Amino acid sequence: MNYTSKISASLLLVLAISGCTGTPMKTSQLESSQYTVIGHSEAKATGLLLFGVIPIQQNNRFVRAQNDAIQSKGGDAMINTQVQENWFWAWVLTGYTTTVSGDVVKLKNVQ
């Protein structure tokens, strides 16, 4: 293997590893005295995998669904969170739809 091939292989490996990182969902351990429950909410977000290797809005769909569910009630966080995932397939892509549901809470100003 020549020098150019080694550089190309290394670059491809770095791109593959960095391209597969996602944004983690944030959850908090809250005491019941720290929040007021606003109500139940649910939201969905879809990501695609084109040709089995090219992610399109794939890696952050959990966070997008969670944020949409919280914002739909005007809250600050979510408790009792549940995550469901469905997928669909087409000739050139696979789609993943994530549903996040739970109780939306408004945080109190605890001093």
N, CA, C and O atoms as CSV, one atom per row, in Angstrom:
chain,resi,resn,atom,element,x,y,z
A,1,MET,N,N,0.855,-1.166,0.000
A,1,MET,CA,C,0.000,0.000,0.000
A,1,MET,C,C,0.903,1.231,0.000
A,1,MET,O,O,1.793,1.354,0.841
A,2,ASN,N,N,0.669,2.138,-0.946
A,2,ASN,CA,C,1.507,3.325,-1.023
A,2,ASN,C,C,1.022,4.408,-0.048
A,2,ASN,O,O,-0.020,4.267,0.593
A,3,TYR,N,N,1.791,5.469,0.045
A,3,TYR,CA,C,1.535,6.551,0.996
A,3,TYR,C,C,0.162,7.196,0.763
A,3,TYR,O,O,-0.569,7.456,1.719
A,4,THR,N,N,-0.187,7.451,-0.494
A,4,THR,CA,C,-1.465,8.080,-0.830
A,4,THR,C,C,-2.632,7.190,-0.420
A,4,THR,O,O,-3.646,7.685,0.071
A,5,SER,N,N,-2.498,5.904,-0.616
A,5,SER,CA,C,-3.556,4.971,-0.232
A,5,SER,C,C,-3.740,4.942,1.282
A,5,SER,O,O,-4.866,4.859,1.773
A,6,LYS,N,N,-2.633,5.012,2.019
A,6,LYS,CA,C,-2.712,5.014,3.484
A,6,LYS,C,C,-3.407,6.281,3.987
A,6,LYS,O,O,-4.233,6.229,4.898
A,7,ILE,N,N,-3.063,7.410,3.386
A,7,ILE,CA,C,-3.698,8.675,3.770
A,7,ILE,C,C,-5.185,8.625,3.441
A,7,ILE,O,O,-6.016,9.036,4.252
A,8,SER,N,N,-5.522,8.130,2.269
A,8,SER,CA,C,-6.928,8.044,1.860
A,8,SER,C,C,-7.711,7.121,2.779
A,8,SER,O,O,-8.834,7.439,3.172
A,9,ALA,N,N,-7.128,5.985,3.123
A,9,ALA,CA,C,-7.796,5.040,4.014
A,9,ALA,C,C,-7.976,5.640,5.406
A,9,ALA,O,O,-9.027,5.466,6.023
A,10,SER,N,N,-6.968,6.337,5.900
A,10,SER,CA,C,-7.058,6.978,7.212
A,10,SER,C,C,-8.131,8.066,7.216
A,10,SER,O,O,-8.912,8.167,8.162
A,11,LEU,N,N,-8.168,8.867,6.174
A,11,LEU,CA,C,-9.164,9.921,6.065
A,11,LEU,C,C,-10.572,9.341,5.990
A,11,LEU,O,O,-11.492,9.858,6.623
A,12,LEU,N,N,-10.742,8.288,5.232
A,12,LEU,CA,C,-12.033,7.632,5.119
A,12,LEU,C,C,-12.489,7.075,6.468
A,12,LEU,O,O,-13.664,7.177,6.819
A,13,LEU,N,N,-11.570,6.494,7.213
A,13,LEU,CA,C,-11.893,5.961,8.531
A,13,LEU,C,C,-12.318,7.077,9.482
A,13,LEU,O,O,-13.299,6.926,10.211
A,14,VAL,N,N,-11.595,8.189,9.482
A,14,VAL,CA,C,-11.934,9.326,10.340
A,14,VAL,C,C,-13.308,9.880,9.972
A,14,VAL,O,O,-14.108,10.181,10.857
A,15,LEU,N,N,-13.586,10.016,8.696
A,15,LEU,CA,C,-14.881,10.517,8.259
A,15,LEU,C,C,-16.013,9.563,8.638
A,15,LEU,O,O,-17.084,10.006,9.054
A,16,ALA,N,N,-15.787,8.280,8.499
A,16,ALA,CA,C,-16.810,7.289,8.842
A,16,ALA,C,C,-17.126,7.308,10.329
A,16,ALA,O,O,-18.290,7.236,10.724
A,17,ILE,N,N,-16.099,7.404,11.144
A,17,ILE,CA,C,-16.300,7.415,12.596
A,17,ILE,C,C,-16.977,8.706,13.028
A,17,ILE,O,O,-17.921,8.671,13.817
A,18,SER,N,N,-16.513,9.839,12.529
A,18,SER,CA,C,-17.103,11.115,12.939
A,18,SER,C,C,-18.498,11.301,12.359
A,18,SER,O,O,-19.319,11.990,12.965
A,19,GLY,N,N,-18.786,10.719,11.224
A,19,GLY,CA,C,-20.102,10.840,10.615
A,19,GLY,C,C,-21.163,10.013,11.302
A,19,GLY,O,O,-22.351,10.197,11.034
A,20,CYS,N,N,-20.778,9.125,12.165
A,20,CYS,CA,C,-21.733,8.238,12.825
A,20,CYS,C,C,-22.026,8.642,14.258
A,20,CYS,O,O,-22.629,7.870,15.004
A,21,THR,N,N,-21.614,9.825,14.653
A,21,THR,CA,C,-21.893,10.251,16.012
A,21,THR,C,C,-23.251,10.923,16.064
A,21,THR,O,O,-23.663,11.587,15.113
A,22,GLY,N,N,-23.932,10.751,17.159
A,22,GLY,CA,C,-25.244,11.341,17.341
A,22,GLY,C,C,-25.263,12.249,18.550
A,22,GLY,O,O,-24.318,12.286,19.338
A,23,THR,N,N,-26.350,12.980,18.683
A,23,THR,CA,C,-26.544,13.859,19.824
A,23,THR,C,C,-27.331,13.101,20.881
A,23,THR,O,O,-28.432,12.625,20.603
A,24,PRO,N,N,-26.787,12.980,22.096
A,24,PRO,CA,C,-27.509,12.226,23.129
A,24,PRO,C,C,-28.714,12.997,23.656
A,24,PRO,O,O,-28.689,14.225,23.745
A,25,MET,N,N,-29.766,12.267,24.001
A,25,MET,CA,C,-30.911,12.876,24.673
A,25,MET,C,C,-30.498,13.207,26.090
A,25,MET,O,O,-29.823,12.412,26.745
A,26,LYS,N,N,-30.896,14.367,26.567
A,26,LYS,CA,C,-30.558,14.758,27.928
A,26,LYS,C,C,-31.740,14.471,28.842
A,26,LYS,O,O,-32.875,14.859,28.563
A,27,THR,N,N,-31.452,13.798,29.917
A,27,THR,CA,C,-32.460,13.560,30.934
A,27,THR,C,C,-31.905,14.037,32.265
A,27,THR,O,O,-30.694,14.038,32.483
A,28,SER,N,N,-32.794,14.436,33.139
A,28,SER,CA,C,-32.379,14.942,34.443
A,28,SER,C,C,-33.056,14.151,35.543
A,28,SER,O,O,-34.180,13.674,35.388
A,29,GLN,N,N,-32.367,14.022,36.636
A,29,GLN,CA,C,-32.959,13.438,37.837
A,29,GLN,C,C,-33.518,14.608,38.644
A,29,GLN,O,O,-32.762,15.373,39.243
A,30,LEU,N,N,-34.828,14.741,38.658
A,30,LEU,CA,C,-35.461,15.862,39.329
A,30,LEU,C,C,-36.254,15.389,40.539
A,30,LEU,O,O,-36.897,14.340,40.509
A,31,GLU,N,N,-36.198,16.170,41.587
A,31,GLU,CA,C,-37.042,15.934,42.760
A,31,GLU,C,C,-38.411,16.540,42.454
A,31,GLU,O,O,-38.497,17.533,41.732
A,32,SER,N,N,-39.469,15.962,42.989
A,32,SER,CA,C,-40.815,16.457,42.692
A,32,SER,C,C,-41.016,17.898,43.160
A,32,SER,O,O,-41.911,18.578,42.658
A,33,SER,N,N,-40.215,18.377,44.101
A,33,SER,CA,C,-40.325,19.765,44.566
A,33,SER,C,C,-39.703,20.756,43.580
A,33,SER,O,O,-39.853,21.967,43.747
A,34,GLN,N,N,-39.008,20.255,42.557
A,34,GLN,CA,C,-38.303,21.124,41.614
A,34,GLN,C,C,-39.127,21.460,40.370
A,34,GLN,O,O,-38.680,22.256,39.544
A,35,TYR,N,N,-40.297,20.885,40.218
A,35,TYR,CA,C,-41.051,21.099,38.982
A,35,TYR,C,C,-42.553,21.025,39.218
A,35,TYR,O,O,-43.027,20.551,40.250
A,36,THR,N,N,-43.278,21.513,38.219
A,36,THR,CA,C,-44.725,21.379,38.141
A,36,THR,C,C,-45.033,20.672,36.829
A,36,THR,O,O,-44.531,21.072,35.779
A,37,VAL,N,N,-45.846,19.633,36.878
A,37,VAL,CA,C,-46.201,18.903,35.665
A,37,VAL,C,C,-47.214,19.719,34.872
A,37,VAL,O,O,-48.251,20.124,35.397
A,38,ILE,N,N,-46.904,19.953,33.612
A,38,ILE,CA,C,-47.795,20.709,32.722
A,38,ILE,C,C,-48.774,19.763,32.038
A,38,ILE,O,O,-49.965,20.059,31.947
A,39,GLY,N,N,-48.281,18.633,31.562
A,39,GLY,CA,C,-49.143,17.672,30.887
A,39,GLY,C,C,-48.339,16.712,30.034
A,39,GLY,O,O,-47.126,16.853,29.876
A,40,HIS,N,N,-49.045,15.733,29.489
A,40,HIS,CA,C,-48.413,14.712,28.648
A,40,HIS,C,C,-48.219,15.270,27.242
A,40,HIS,O,O,-49.044,16.039,26.748
A,41,SER,N,N,-47.127,14.878,26.610
A,41,SER,CA,C,-46.841,15.323,25.254
A,41,SER,C,C,-46.142,14.218,24.484
A,41,SER,O,O,-45.554,13.303,25.060
A,42,GLU,N,N,-46.222,14.329,23.166
A,42,GLU,CA,C,-45.597,13.344,22.281
A,42,GLU,C,C,-45.190,14.052,21.001
A,42,GLU,O,O,-45.915,14.919,20.511
A,43,ALA,N,N,-44.046,13.693,20.460
A,43,ALA,CA,C,-43.588,14.256,19.192
A,43,ALA,C,C,-42.781,13.213,18.441
A,43,ALA,O,O,-42.246,12.272,19.028
A,44,LYS,N,N,-42.706,13.400,17.125
A,44,LYS,CA,C,-41.976,12.470,16.256
A,44,LYS,C,C,-40.938,13.225,15.443
A,44,LYS,O,O,-41.094,14.411,15.154
A,45,ALA,N,N,-39.878,12.517,15.082
A,45,ALA,CA,C,-38.854,13.051,14.180
A,45,ALA,C,C,-38.355,11.894,13.322
A,45,ALA,O,O,-38.213,10.769,13.802
A,46,THR,N,N,-38.092,12.179,12.062
A,46,THR,CA,C,-37.661,11.142,11.121
A,46,THR,C,C,-36.277,11.459,10.580
A,46,THR,O,O,-35.949,12.614,10.309
A,47,GLY,N,N,-35.472,10.418,10.429
A,47,GLY,CA,C,-34.167,10.520,9.806
A,47,GLY,C,C,-34.055,9.460,8.723
A,47,GLY,O,O,-34.731,8.432,8.776
A,48,LEU,N,N,-33.209,9.711,7.752
A,48,LEU,CA,C,-33.046,8.797,6.624
A,48,LEU,C,C,-31.608,8.317,6.515
A,48,LEU,O,O,-30.671,9.010,6.914
A,49,LEU,N,N,-31.455,7.142,5.978
A,49,LEU,CA,C,-30.141,6.601,5.659
A,49,LEU,C,C,-30.150,6.293,4.167
A,49,LEU,O,O,-30.695,5.279,3.732
A,50,LEU,N,N,-29.541,7.179,3.395
A,50,LEU,CA,C,-29.536,7.077,1.940
A,50,LEU,C,C,-28.452,6.108,1.481
A,50,LEU,O,O,-27.295,6.229,1.884
A,51,PHE,N,N,-28.817,5.172,0.658
A,51,PHE,CA,C,-27.901,4.144,0.144
A,51,PHE,C,C,-27.253,3.336,1.271
A,51,PHE,O,O,-26.214,2.708,1.067
A,52,GLY,N,N,-27.857,3.351,2.439
A,52,GLY,CA,C,-27.342,2.584,3.562
A,52,GLY,C,C,-26.134,3.178,4.260
A,52,GLY,O,O,-25.630,2.591,5.218
A,53,VAL,N,N,-25.651,4.338,3.800
A,53,VAL,CA,C,-24.451,4.913,4.399
A,53,VAL,C,C,-24.498,6.420,4.610
A,53,VAL,O,O,-23.692,6.934,5.386
A,54,ILE,N,N,-25.393,7.150,3.965
A,54,ILE,CA,C,-25.416,8.607,4.058
A,54,ILE,C,C,-26.565,9.025,4.978
A,54,ILE,O,O,-27.730,8.928,4.594
A,55,PRO,N,N,-26.240,9.491,6.196
A,55,PRO,CA,C,-27.303,9.900,7.127
A,55,PRO,C,C,-27.860,11.279,6.781
A,55,PRO,O,O,-27.106,12.212,6.505
A,56,ILE,N,N,-29.186,11.397,6.799
A,56,ILE,CA,C,-29.863,12.665,6.569
A,56,ILE,C,C,-30.798,12.895,7.756
A,56,ILE,O,O,-31.806,12.202,7.896
A,57,GLN,N,N,-30.474,13.847,8.594
A,57,GLN,CA,C,-31.226,14.156,9.816
A,57,GLN,C,C,-31.417,12.899,10.667
A,57,GLN,O,O,-32.424,12.760,11.362
A,58,GLN,N,N,-30.475,12.016,10.608
A,58,GLN,CA,C,-30.558,10.718,11.277
A,58,GLN,C,C,-30.066,10.785,12.718
A,58,GLN,O,O,-30.716,10.258,13.621
A,59,ASN,N,N,-28.943,11.420,12.935
A,59,ASN,CA,C,-28.258,11.309,14.213
A,59,ASN,C,C,-28.860,12.151,15.329
A,59,ASN,O,O,-28.569,11.903,16.499
A,60,ASN,N,N,-29.687,13.132,15.007
A,60,ASN,CA,C,-30.238,13.979,16.062
A,60,ASN,C,C,-31.748,13.837,16.208
A,60,ASN,O,O,-32.380,14.675,16.852
A,61,ARG,N,N,-32.334,12.808,15.632
A,61,ARG,CA,C,-33.791,12.697,15.640
A,61,ARG,C,C,-34.371,12.479,17.033
A,61,ARG,O,O,-35.492,12.918,17.291
A,62,PHE,N,N,-33.661,11.825,17.934
A,62,PHE,CA,C,-34.146,11.644,19.305
A,62,PHE,C,C,-34.279,12.999,19.997
A,62,PHE,O,O,-35.289,13.281,20.642
A,63,VAL,N,N,-33.260,13.822,19.855
A,63,VAL,CA,C,-33.248,15.142,20.489
A,63,VAL,C,C,-34.306,16.042,19.864
A,63,VAL,O,O,-34.995,16.767,20.582
A,64,ARG,N,N,-34.450,16.009,18.539
A,64,ARG,CA,C,-35.473,16.826,17.877
A,64,ARG,C,C,-36.861,16.455,18.362
A,64,ARG,O,O,-37.675,17.338,18.633
A,65,ALA,N,N,-37.148,15.169,18.477
A,65,ALA,CA,C,-38.467,14.732,18.950
A,65,ALA,C,C,-38.685,15.163,20.396
A,65,ALA,O,O,-39.761,15.653,20.737
A,66,GLN,N,N,-37.685,14.989,21.243
A,66,GLN,CA,C,-37.812,15.382,22.642
A,66,GLN,C,C,-38.031,16.891,22.772
A,66,GLN,O,O,-38.914,17.325,23.513
A,67,ASN,N,N,-37.244,17.684,22.067
A,67,ASN,CA,C,-37.394,19.140,22.125
A,67,ASN,C,C,-38.763,19.588,21.628
A,67,ASN,O,O,-39.378,20.475,22.220
A,68,ASP,N,N,-39.243,18.982,20.548
A,68,ASP,CA,C,-40.570,19.331,20.023
A,68,ASP,C,C,-41.666,19.003,21.026
A,68,ASP,O,O,-42.609,19.777,21.189
A,69,ALA,N,N,-41.550,17.863,21.700
A,69,ALA,CA,C,-42.550,17.477,22.701
A,69,ALA,C,C,-42.552,18.460,23.872
A,69,ALA,O,O,-43.618,18.844,24.354
A,70,ILE,N,N,-41.380,18.866,24.329
A,70,ILE,CA,C,-41.278,19.811,25.447
A,70,ILE,C,C,-41.804,21.186,25.031
A,70,ILE,O,O,-42.563,21.809,25.773
A,71,GLN,N,N,-41.409,21.652,23.866
A,71,GLN,CA,C,-41.809,22.981,23.407
A,71,GLN,C,C,-43.301,23.070,23.105
A,71,GLN,O,O,-43.892,24.143,23.231
A,72,SER,N,N,-43.914,21.962,22.711
A,72,SER,CA,C,-45.340,21.995,22.392
A,72,SER,C,C,-46.193,22.323,23.612
A,72,SER,O,O,-47.320,22.796,23.465
A,73,LYS,N,N,-45.679,22.082,24.799
A,73,LYS,CA,C,-46.389,22.399,26.042
A,73,LYS,C,C,-45.801,23.621,26.746
A,73,LYS,O,O,-46.314,24.049,27.780
A,74,GLY,N,N,-44.730,24.180,26.191
A,74,GLY,CA,C,-44.100,25.335,26.809
A,74,GLY,C,C,-43.346,24.994,28.085
A,74,GLY,O,O,-43.253,25.815,28.998
A,75,GLY,N,N,-42.814,23.793,28.145
A,75,GLY,CA,C,-42.112,23.344,29.343
A,75,GLY,C,C,-40.613,23.496,29.263
A,75,GLY,O,O,-40.061,24.063,28.319
A,76,ASP,N,N,-39.963,22.956,30.313
A,76,ASP,CA,C,-38.509,23.037,30.409
A,76,ASP,C,C,-37.827,21.675,30.304
A,76,ASP,O,O,-36.664,21.593,29.910
A,77,ALA,N,N,-38.535,20.622,30.651
A,77,ALA,CA,C,-37.935,19.285,30.673
A,77,ALA,C,C,-39.044,18.245,30.548
A,77,ALA,O,O,-40.228,18.578,30.493
A,78,MET,N,N,-38.632,16.982,30.503
A,78,MET,CA,C,-39.586,15.880,30.378
A,78,MET,C,C,-39.222,14.797,31.386
A,78,MET,O,O,-38.048,14.486,31.585
A,79,ILE,N,N,-40.250,14.225,32.019
A,79,ILE,CA,C,-40.065,13.099,32.919
A,79,ILE,C,C,-40.912,11.941,32.423
A,79,ILE,O,O,-41.775,12.122,31.565
A,80,ASN,N,N,-40.671,10.764,32.953
A,80,ASN,CA,C,-41.398,9.553,32.539
A,80,ASN,C,C,-41.326,9.375,31.015
A,80,ASN,O,O,-42.323,9.071,30.359
A,81,THR,N,N,-40.146,9.568,30.488
A,81,THR,CA,C,-39.939,9.562,29.039
A,81,THR,C,C,-39.965,8.153,28.467
A,81,THR,O,O,-39.377,7.225,29.023
A,82,GLN,N,N,-40.654,8.015,27.350
A,82,GLN,CA,C,-40.665,6.759,26.595
A,82,GLN,C,C,-40.229,7.055,25.170
A,82,GLN,O,O,-40.586,8.085,24.599
A,83,VAL,N,N,-39.454,6.142,24.604
A,83,VAL,CA,C,-38.963,6.293,23.236
A,83,VAL,C,C,-39.374,5.062,22.438
A,83,VAL,O,O,-39.151,3.928,22.863
A,84,GLN,N,N,-39.977,5.302,21.280
A,84,GLN,CA,C,-40.347,4.217,20.363
A,84,GLN,C,C,-39.751,4.535,18.998
A,84,GLN,O,O,-39.563,5.696,18.636
A,85,GLU,N,N,-39.462,3.480,18.253
A,85,GLU,CA,C,-38.896,3.690,16.931
A,85,GLU,C,C,-39.540,2.751,15.929
A,85,GLU,O,O,-39.724,1.563,16.192
A,86,ASN,N,N,-39.878,3.305,14.779
A,86,ASN,CA,C,-40.392,2.527,13.651
A,86,ASN,C,C,-39.495,2.818,12.464
A,86,ASN,O,O,-38.875,3.879,12.391
A,87,TRP,N,N,-39.428,1.888,11.545
A,87,TRP,CA,C,-38.606,2.120,10.374
A,87,TRP,C,C,-39.372,1.722,9.129
A,87,TRP,O,O,-40.316,0.933,9.177
A,88,PHE,N,N,-38.938,2.292,8.005
A,88,PHE,CA,C,-39.512,1.946,6.709
A,88,PHE,C,C,-38.377,1.851,5.701
A,88,PHE,O,O,-37.294,2.402,5.899
A,89,TRP,N,N,-38.647,1.154,4.642
A,89,TRP,CA,C,-37.607,0.889,3.651
A,89,TRP,C,C,-38.115,1.262,2.270
A,89,TRP,O,O,-39.270,1.004,1.932
A,90,ALA,N,N,-37.255,1.864,1.480
A,90,ALA,CA,C,-37.515,2.137,0.068
A,90,ALA,C,C,-36.275,1.680,-0.701
A,90,ALA,O,O,-35.292,1.255,-0.093
A,91,TRP,N,N,-36.313,1.761,-1.985
A,91,TRP,CA,C,-35.222,1.208,-2.794
A,91,TRP,C,C,-33.860,1.787,-2.447
A,91,TRP,O,O,-32.880,1.045,-2.385
A,92,VAL,N,N,-33.772,3.071,-2.222
A,92,VAL,CA,C,-32.471,3.694,-2.007
A,92,VAL,C,C,-32.276,4.231,-0.589
A,92,VAL,O,O,-31.227,4.800,-0.285
A,93,LEU,N,N,-33.261,4.058,0.270
A,93,LEU,CA,C,-33.118,4.605,1.612
A,93,LEU,C,C,-33.880,3.789,2.642
A,93,LEU,O,O,-34.791,3.025,2.322
A,94,THR,N,N,-33.477,3.978,3.878
A,94,THR,CA,C,-34.187,3.439,5.028
A,94,THR,C,C,-34.518,4.626,5.916
A,94,THR,O,O,-33.659,5.465,6.186
A,95,GLY,N,N,-35.760,4.695,6.368
A,95,GLY,CA,C,-36.183,5.787,7.230
A,95,GLY,C,C,-36.455,5.282,8.630
A,95,GLY,O,O,-36.937,4.165,8.819
A,96,TYR,N,N,-36.146,6.105,9.599
A,96,TYR,CA,C,-36.360,5.771,11.002
A,96,TYR,C,C,-37.164,6.898,11.634
A,96,TYR,O,O,-36.727,8.049,11.634
A,97,THR,N,N,-38.335,6.576,12.172
A,97,THR,CA,C,-39.158,7.563,12.848
A,97,THR,C,C,-39.132,7.277,14.343
A,97,THR,O,O,-39.496,6.189,14.787
A,98,THR,N,N,-38.703,8.252,15.098
A,98,THR,CA,C,-38.601,8.146,16.548
A,98,THR,C,C,-39.744,8.929,17.175
A,98,THR,O,O,-39.993,10.078,16.813
A,99,THR,N,N,-40.436,8.300,18.116
A,99,THR,CA,C,-41.500,8.950,18.870
A,99,THR,C,C,-41.056,9.053,20.326
A,99,THR,O,O,-40.709,8.052,20.952
A,100,VAL,N,N,-41.072,10.260,20.849
A,100,VAL,CA,C,-40.733,10.498,22.247
A,100,VAL,C,C,-41.989,11.016,22.941
A,100,VAL,O,O,-42.625,11.959,22.470
A,101,SER,N,N,-42.338,10.395,24.056
A,101,SER,CA,C,-43.505,10.841,24.816
A,101,SER,C,C,-43.166,10.867,26.297
A,101,SER,O,O,-42.233,10.203,26.749
A,102,GLY,N,N,-43.927,11.634,27.032
A,102,GLY,CA,C,-43.712,11.723,28.471
A,102,GLY,C,C,-44.450,12.908,29.052
A,102,GLY,O,O,-45.222,13.577,28.365
A,103,ASP,N,N,-44.206,13.159,30.322
A,103,ASP,CA,C,-44.827,14.277,31.022
A,103,ASP,C,C,-43.897,15.485,30.961
A,103,ASP,O,O,-42.737,15.413,31.366
A,104,VAL,N,N,-44.419,16.586,30.451
A,104,VAL,CA,C,-43.635,17.814,30.348
A,104,VAL,C,C,-43.774,18.583,31.659
A,104,VAL,O,O,-44.862,18.695,32.224
A,105,VAL,N,N,-42.647,19.105,32.124
A,105,VAL,CA,C,-42.625,19.825,33.394
A,105,VAL,C,C,-42.055,21.223,33.215
A,105,VAL,O,O,-41.259,21.484,32.312
A,106,LYS,N,N,-42.485,22.113,34.101
A,106,LYS,CA,C,-41.942,23.459,34.187
A,106,LYS,C,C,-41.122,23.505,35.468
A,106,LYS,O,O,-41.631,23.208,36.549
A,107,LEU,N,N,-39.867,23.874,35.346
A,107,LEU,CA,C,-38.992,23.906,36.512
A,107,LEU,C,C,-39.303,25.118,37.388
A,107,LEU,O,O,-39.580,26.209,36.889
A,108,LYS,N,N,-39.252,24.904,38.701
A,108,LYS,CA,C,-39.446,25.974,39.661
A,108,LYS,C,C,-38.099,26.624,39.941
A,108,LYS,O,O,-37.050,25.995,39.804
A,109,ASN,N,N,-38.142,27.874,40.331
A,109,ASN,CA,C,-36.911,28.567,40.723
A,109,ASN,C,C,-36.628,28.217,42.175
A,109,ASN,O,O,-37.111,28.883,43.090
A,110,VAL,N,N,-35.841,27.166,42.377
A,110,VAL,CA,C,-35.503,26.720,43.721
A,110,VAL,C,C,-34.199,27.383,44.128
A,110,VAL,O,O,-33.184,27.208,43.453
A,111,GLN,N,N,-34.206,28.113,45.178
A,111,GLN,CA,C,-32.987,28.813,45.641
A,111,GLN,C,C,-32.365,28.074,46.777
A,111,GLN,O,O,-31.337,28.501,47.302
